[in-house]
Structures are given as C-alpha cells and as structure tokens.
Amino acid sequence: MKAKTSKVTVKEIRFGPNTDEHDFNFKLKHAIKFLEEGAKVKAYVFFKGRTIVYKERGEVLLLRLAQELEEYAKVEQLPKLEGKRMIMYFSPKKKA
C-alpha cells in the first residue's frame, strides 16, 4: 500500500496585482513546467499596503492564468481571498 503512494509537491507562484505582461508570461512558463513534472501549483496574488483596493485586478489575473493553463491543469480551487492573499490551486491533468 505504502509503495504505491506518491508524494505530492506543491509549488508556489506569486503575483502582484499590477503584474506586467512579460512577468506574467515568464511565471506562466514556470507553472507549465511544474505541472508537467507532476507537482500541484498554488498561484497567489499578494496585496501589500494599499494595493488591496485592486482585488478585482488580482482575481482577473488568476482567472487569466487558469485559462492559459487549461490544457495542462484543472482548477482545484477558484480564487479565494485569505487575508492579504488571493489564492488559487491547480492540479496536473492525467496524461493519456
């Protein structure tokens, strides 16, 4: 029983609410690499100081990430605000 279990690793990717296009694409490539290795991805937008007023911008960013990762991962948890972080989980799709 124990031999068949696999350890699931969770990789984190951090965004700011004002993340630019190039930075987004750079982090997207990392997320794809993590998912292809079989790790789960925890993507979050970190709001520091007064940037908390851009909640919807953070949610749009995470939903866009989910759309880009559609063929590599399935969404485990939709964006949820926890304190100063808006968190979203992805798990890799099974290979055919």
Secondary structure, DSSP 8 states (H G I E B T S, - for coil): -TTT-----EEEEEE-TT--HHHHHHHHHHHHHHHHTT-EEEEEEE--GGGGGGHHHHHHHHHHHHHHTTTTEEEEEEEEEETTEEEEEEEE----
